[in-house]
Amino acid sequence: GAVCDLWCYEDKFGVGDARALPDGGLEFTHRSARLADVQLTTVLTPGVDSVAIRLTVTGPDAESLQGVRRVNACWQFRRSSSFGNRGHYVQDFVSRCFVHTDAGITRLTDTRRHPDTRRPADDPRNSPPWVQRYVPAWEDHPGQPAASWGNSDDRPTRSLVGVVSRDGRHLAAWGCRRCVGMGQGWHDCLHLLPDMSRDLDGATNRIETVARMYFLPNDPDALLARYAEDFGSV
């Protein structure tokens, strides 16, 4: 029942084209809405219990690619009877979402969350906060924004975010080698923003970044072992 949707992309890349691949995968091609001649190609390759995501950015020169530090896809579970919200949003969905902090796998309702500053602090969607951004330990924490989601005080120590199924038996998680941020949004969704700048090859004017979505039994130790196998300890 792990039905999910991946909305690509909610930032500087506009509407793109898609095609099916012979191996059962999908390829999406997006053009930058802000940077001339910059193209992002996303290839999704299914496996037994995971989906590999290869992100390739090309452009006319290294300078044009330096403006692509991150991409922001929205991973949604609203159509999933096993993972999506079916009750009070915080109590049902947010309480099943998790990141990895110094304390280990941590449910988002156990993190220090701040209100969405576009609404009054006593708004029902802020009591407690429904949405939140998480700034990883290696990035500078910007404090609280003037008009946006709150930024949690708890700092993820791995580029990994996920959600446990409603019956507690399975999990879905999304990881990459290094991200610039992650979040949990309004409509049963999770965000992971890979740091594309770390993979810029100035000699070829290409960025090659890999991420992976896992669909596993709810075993946090097994998830971390798989993540370490794919991406190392961080």
Summary of the structure (lengths in Angstrom):
residues: 234
radius of gyration: 17.5
end to end distance: 29.8
largest distance: 52.7
contacts: 737
relative contact order: 0.18
helix: 13%
strand: 39%
